[in-house]
């Protein structure tokens, strides 16, 4: 039995997120964790929401749980351009 990944948005009553990590079976916890983290980061960046990650062992018990906060993975803002006052010659 493979490890199962579940991704949920923190808001919106914990709605499930469908992604490749949640559909594909994973043979070990490390592979499941890597796939879940990648998909959670992509979702958090795209929709600006926090994502709860849960990975279940083949027995059905929770093996790992964490969350990805959108403000921690968001791309840094672009620096604002510096404006320079230019005087025009008469």
C-alpha positions as CSV (number, residue, x, y, z in Angstrom):
1,X,0.0,0.0,0.0
2,X,1.3,3.4,-0.9
3,X,1.6,6.6,1.2
4,X,-1.3,9.0,0.6
5,X,-1.0,12.8,0.5
6,X,-3.8,15.2,1.4
7,X,-3.6,18.9,0.8
8,X,-6.2,21.3,2.2
9,X,-6.6,25.1,2.2
10,X,-6.5,26.5,5.8
11,X,-9.5,28.8,5.1
12,X,-12.7,27.9,3.3
13,X,-13.5,25.1,5.8
14,X,-10.4,23.1,4.7
15,X,-11.4,22.4,1.2
16,X,-9.4,19.6,-0.5
17,X,-6.8,20.5,-3.1
18,X,-6.4,18.2,-6.1
19,X,-2.8,18.1,-7.3
20,X,-0.4,15.5,-8.8
21,X,0.8,14.8,-5.3
22,X,-2.6,13.8,-4.1
23,X,-3.4,11.6,-7.0
24,X,-0.1,9.7,-7.4
25,X,0.7,6.8,-5.1
26,X,4.0,7.3,-3.2
27,X,6.3,4.4,-2.2
28,X,7.9,6.1,0.8
29,X,7.5,9.0,3.2
30,X,10.3,11.0,1.7
31,X,8.9,10.9,-1.8
32,X,5.4,11.7,-0.6
33,X,6.8,14.6,1.5
34,X,8.8,16.1,-1.4
35,X,5.8,15.9,-3.8
36,X,3.4,17.3,-1.2
37,X,5.8,20.2,-0.4
38,X,6.2,21.2,-4.0
39,X,2.5,21.2,-4.7
40,X,1.6,23.0,-1.5
41,X,4.1,25.7,-2.3
42,X,2.8,26.1,-5.8
43,X,-0.8,26.3,-4.5
44,X,0.1,28.7,-1.7
45,X,1.9,31.1,-4.2
46,X,-0.8,30.9,-6.8
47,X,-3.8,31.5,-4.5
48,X,-2.2,33.3,-1.6
49,X,-3.6,30.8,0.9
50,X,-2.1,28.7,3.7
51,X,-2.0,25.0,2.9
52,X,-2.2,22.2,5.4
53,X,-0.2,19.1,4.3
54,X,-1.1,15.6,5.7
55,X,0.6,12.4,4.7
56,X,-1.0,9.1,5.7
57,X,1.0,5.8,6.1
58,X,-0.2,2.6,4.3
59,X,-1.9,1.7,7.6
60,X,-4.1,4.8,7.3
61,X,-2.6,6.5,10.3
62,X,-1.3,10.1,10.0
63,X,2.5,9.8,9.4
64,X,3.3,13.5,8.9
65,X,1.6,16.8,9.1
66,X,2.7,20.4,8.4
67,X,1.6,23.6,6.8
68,X,2.9,26.0,4.2
69,X,2.1,29.6,4.8
70,X,1.7,31.7,1.7
71,X,3.6,34.7,3.1
72,X,6.6,32.6,3.8
73,X,6.9,31.3,0.2
74,X,5.7,34.4,-1.7
75,X,8.1,35.9,-4.1
76,X,9.8,39.0,-2.6
77,X,8.3,42.2,-3.9
78,X,10.1,44.0,-6.6
79,X,12.0,47.1,-5.5
80,X,10.4,50.3,-6.2
81,X,12.2,52.5,-8.7
82,X,14.0,55.5,-7.4
83,X,12.7,58.7,-8.8
84,X,15.1,61.5,-9.5
85,X,14.2,65.1,-10.0
86,X,15.5,66.4,-13.3
87,X,15.4,70.1,-13.8
88,X,14.8,71.2,-17.4
89,X,16.9,74.0,-18.9
90,X,15.0,77.0,-20.1
